[in-house]
Amino acid sequence: MKLFSTLSAGVLALGLTMVPGFAQSAKEDMKDAGQDVKDAAKSTGHATKKAAKKTGSVTKDVAEDTADGTKKVAKKTGEVTKDVAEETVDGTKKVSKTVAKGTKKGVNKAADKTAEGAEKVADKTDDKK
């Protein structure tokens, strides 16, 4: 029985010395878990920052492409407008020449008819004297 009590006392003493070891291990586990959460938050922050930077870069690229496209369209519109203006000027000149010729013919014809009418009137007035 002495052996049993000695053995029991040894197991009890060994158990008591192990409890702080387990308690220390749980405390360390909590500390490690807290550190893991902290590290995860940092990683998330870095990933968010990287994603925001990449989004900004893509947005900048899209804005530059849009600006280039707008410049090209504006340049092409300017060229087309210039061509249309030149064609309008040419058309106006042609119409002006045609109108001038027609007006000249009309004026000459009217002048000729006026001269003929004046001669007829002069002939009739000369006969009555």
C-alpha positions as CSV (number, residue, x, y, z in Angstrom):
1,M,0.0,0.0,0.0
2,K,2.9,2.2,0.6
3,L,3.9,1.7,-2.9
4,F,0.4,2.7,-4.1
5,S,0.4,5.9,-2.1
6,T,3.9,6.8,-3.2
7,L,2.9,6.2,-6.7
8,S,-0.3,8.2,-6.3
9,A,1.6,11.1,-4.8
10,G,4.1,11.0,-7.7
11,V,1.4,11.0,-10.3
12,L,-0.4,13.9,-8.4
13,A,2.8,15.9,-8.2
14,L,3.5,15.3,-11.8
15,G,0.0,16.4,-12.7
16,L,0.3,19.6,-10.8
17,T,3.5,20.5,-12.5
18,M,2.0,19.8,-15.9
19,V,-1.0,22.1,-15.4
20,P,1.0,25.3,-15.6
21,G,2.6,23.9,-18.8
22,F,-0.9,23.4,-20.3
23,A,-2.0,26.9,-19.1
24,Q,1.1,28.4,-20.7
25,S,0.4,26.6,-23.9
26,A,-3.2,27.9,-24.1
27,K,-1.9,31.4,-23.3
28,E,0.6,31.1,-26.1
29,D,-2.0,29.7,-28.5
30,M,-4.2,32.8,-27.8
31,K,-1.2,35.1,-28.3
32,D,-0.4,33.3,-31.6
33,A,-4.0,33.5,-32.7
34,G,-4.0,37.2,-32.0
35,Q,-0.8,37.6,-34.0
36,D,-2.3,35.6,-36.9
37,V,-5.4,37.9,-36.9
38,K,-3.1,40.9,-36.9
39,D,-1.0,39.5,-39.8
40,A,-4.2,38.7,-41.8
41,A,-5.4,42.2,-41.3
42,K,-2.1,43.6,-42.6
43,S,-2.3,41.3,-45.6
44,T,-5.8,42.4,-46.3
45,G,-4.7,46.0,-46.1
46,H,-1.8,45.5,-48.5
47,A,-4.1,43.6,-50.9
48,T,-6.7,46.4,-50.8
49,K,-4.0,49.0,-51.4
50,K,-2.6,47.0,-54.3
51,A,-6.0,46.5,-55.8
52,A,-6.8,50.2,-55.5
53,K,-3.5,51.1,-57.1
54,K,-4.2,48.7,-60.0
55,T,-7.7,50.1,-60.4
56,G,-6.3,53.6,-60.5
57,S,-3.8,52.5,-63.1
58,V,-6.5,50.9,-65.3
59,T,-8.7,53.9,-64.9
60,K,-5.8,56.2,-66.0
61,D,-5.2,53.9,-69.0
62,V,-8.9,54.0,-70.0
63,A,-9.0,57.8,-69.6
64,E,-5.9,58.2,-71.8
65,D,-7.4,55.9,-74.5
66,T,-10.6,57.9,-74.4
67,A,-8.7,61.1,-74.8
68,D,-6.8,59.7,-77.7
69,G,-10.0,58.6,-79.3
70,T,-11.6,61.9,-78.8
71,K,-8.6,63.7,-80.3
72,K,-8.8,61.5,-83.4
73,V,-12.5,62.0,-83.8
74,A,-12.1,65.8,-83.4
75,K,-9.3,65.9,-85.9
76,K,-11.3,63.8,-88.4
77,T,-14.4,66.0,-87.8
78,G,-12.2,69.1,-88.5
79,E,-10.9,67.6,-91.7
80,V,-14.4,66.6,-92.9
81,T,-15.7,70.1,-92.0
82,K,-12.8,71.7,-93.9
83,D,-13.6,69.6,-96.9
84,V,-17.3,70.4,-96.8
85,A,-16.5,74.1,-96.4
86,E,-14.2,74.0,-99.4
87,E,-16.9,72.2,-101.4
88,T,-19.5,74.8,-100.3
89,V,-17.2,77.6,-101.4
90,D,-16.7,76.0,-104.8
91,G,-20.4,75.4,-105.2
92,T,-21.2,79.0,-104.2
93,K,-18.7,80.3,-106.7
94,K,-20.2,78.1,-109.5
95,V,-23.8,79.3,-108.6
96,S,-22.6,82.9,-108.4
97,K,-21.1,82.7,-111.9
98,T,-24.2,81.0,-113.2
99,V,-26.4,83.6,-111.6
100,A,-24.1,86.4,-112.9
101,K,-24.2,85.0,-116.4
102,G,-28.0,84.6,-116.3
103,T,-28.4,88.1,-114.9
104,K,-26.1,89.6,-117.5
105,K,-28.1,87.8,-120.3
106,G,-31.3,89.0,-118.7
107,V,-30.0,92.6,-118.4
108,N,-28.7,92.5,-122.0
109,K,-32.0,91.1,-123.2
110,A,-34.0,93.6,-121.3
111,A,-31.7,96.4,-122.6
112,D,-32.2,95.2,-126.1
113,K,-35.9,95.1,-125.7
114,T,-35.9,98.5,-124.2
115,A,-33.9,99.8,-127.1
116,E,-36.3,98.2,-129.6
117,G,-39.2,99.7,-127.8
118,A,-37.6,103.1,-127.8
119,E,-37.0,102.9,-131.5
120,K,-40.6,101.9,-132.1
121,V,-41.8,104.8,-130.0
122,A,-39.4,107.1,-131.7
123,D,-40.6,106.0,-135.1
124,K,-44.2,106.6,-134.2
125,T,-43.6,110.0,-132.7
126,D,-41.5,111.0,-135.8
127,D,-44.4,110.1,-138.1
128,K,-46.9,112.4,-136.3
129,K,-44.9,115.5,-136.7
